[in-house]
Amino acid sequence: MGFPDCSRATMPSMKRIALLLALAALPSAAQIKVGIIGLDTSHVIAFTKILNDPKNPDHVPGAKVVAAYPGGSPDIASSRDRLEGYTNQLKNEFGVEIVPDIATLLKKVDVVLLESVDGRKHLEQVKPVFAAGKRVFIDKPLASTLEDAREIARLGKQHNTPWWSASSLRYSKAVSDVKVEGLTGAISWGPASYEPTHQLDLSWYGIHPVELLYSVMGPGCKRVERSYHKGWGVITGEWADGRLGVVRTIREGSKDYGVVAFGEKENKVSTDAGGAYAPLLRNIVEFFKTGKPPVPNEVTLEIFAFMDAAQRSKQQCGAKVELR
């Protein structure tokens, strides 16, 4: 009895195997390797839990944190006192590789979360990221000055490397809750503690209520004036189309977040403005895939110009100041 002719049966099987191997080689969403720069903020733990744990109810698939560079700022207590704990938690709980420098990190990852709590460090830390062509999300604050924010934008454009930055409050339920027809203005409020190392006092924590206002109003502010008290402050912005946007910053008293939108037919208010990390991360992962910032860089820079003008108005005892 001779051997059967298996050539006809073997070829389809070989084709199926080759097809499966080819599909396996394609970069899938789950294969996006994320590196973190700066382990001195609670965001690094919250974000890694959501990205890396499929059992997490807020799990966002498509990317995984695989390596991190601690960084840190000895002259900022909230950085110095939390750095070691968050670094150890990332390493021991999630198996994230801790590396000694940014250059080593960039060899191991596809994209970057720049999480350093110190906005002063962001410009220098993002330079090698841009040079390596790695898409990057820069957590708040984008920078500590308008000049640094503009330089980050210039370098990103020079290296043709997409970046973006946003507060998680942009994706809070409050923003959708207050949508009105014929928006004529809005008021936002929230805590705005100061960090003396940061030249723009609003950039440290006031960025949250400022971005909440911009999430409702959109860009287009032309000038601001700022009233200041040691426990609170009010910044009034005049938009080019005549609308007014107001931010009340809180340093004493109840430190919740909220927003009011004024419309032609109705006004709406919401205090449901907590940290919406999962919606933010869904936008981050989609950005990592497409390279398209969900918040245009120009809008992010205007937010910094708004805070810069508010700082100059404060220095001029509440005078109206044009955005630079």
HELIX and SHEET records of a PDB file:
HELIX    1   1 SER A    7  ALA A   25  1                                  19    
HELIX    2   2 ALA A   29  GLN A   31  5                                   3    
HELIX    3   3 HIS A   43  ASN A   52  1                                  10    
HELIX    4   4 ALA A   77  ARG A   80  1                                   4    
HELIX    5   5 LEU A   83  PHE A   94  1                                  12    
HELIX    6   6 ILE A  102  LYS A  108  1                                   7    
HELIX    7   7 GLY A  119  LYS A  121  5                                   3    
HELIX    8   8 HIS A  122  ALA A  131  1                                  10    
HELIX    9   9 LEU A  146  GLN A  158  1                                  13    
HELIX   10  10 SER A  168  TYR A  171  5                                   4    
HELIX   11  11 LYS A  173  ASP A  177  1                                   5    
HELIX   12  12 ASP A  201  TRP A  204  1                                   4    
HELIX   13  13 ILE A  207  MET A  217  1                                  11    
HELIX   14  14 TYR A  277  THR A  290  1                                  14    
HELIX   15  15 ASN A  297  GLN A  315  1                                  19    
SHEET    1   A 6 GLU A  97  ILE A  98  0                                        
SHEET    2   A 6 ALA A  63  TYR A  69  1                                        
SHEET    3   A 6 ILE A  32  ILE A  37  1                                        
SHEET    4   A 6 VAL A 111  LEU A 114  1                                        
SHEET    5   A 6 VAL A 136  ILE A 138  1                                        
SHEET    6   A 6 TRP A 163  TRP A 164  1                                        
SHEET    1   B 7 ASN A 267  SER A 270  0                                        
SHEET    2   B 7 GLY A 258  PHE A 262 -1                                        
SHEET    3   B 7 GLY A 185  PRO A 191 -1                                        
SHEET    4   B 7 LEU A 244  ILE A 250  1                                        
SHEET    5   B 7 TRP A 232  TRP A 239 -1                                        
SHEET    6   B 7 CYS A 221  HIS A 229 -1                                        
SHEET    7   B 7 VAL A 321  GLU A 322 -1                                        
END                                                                             
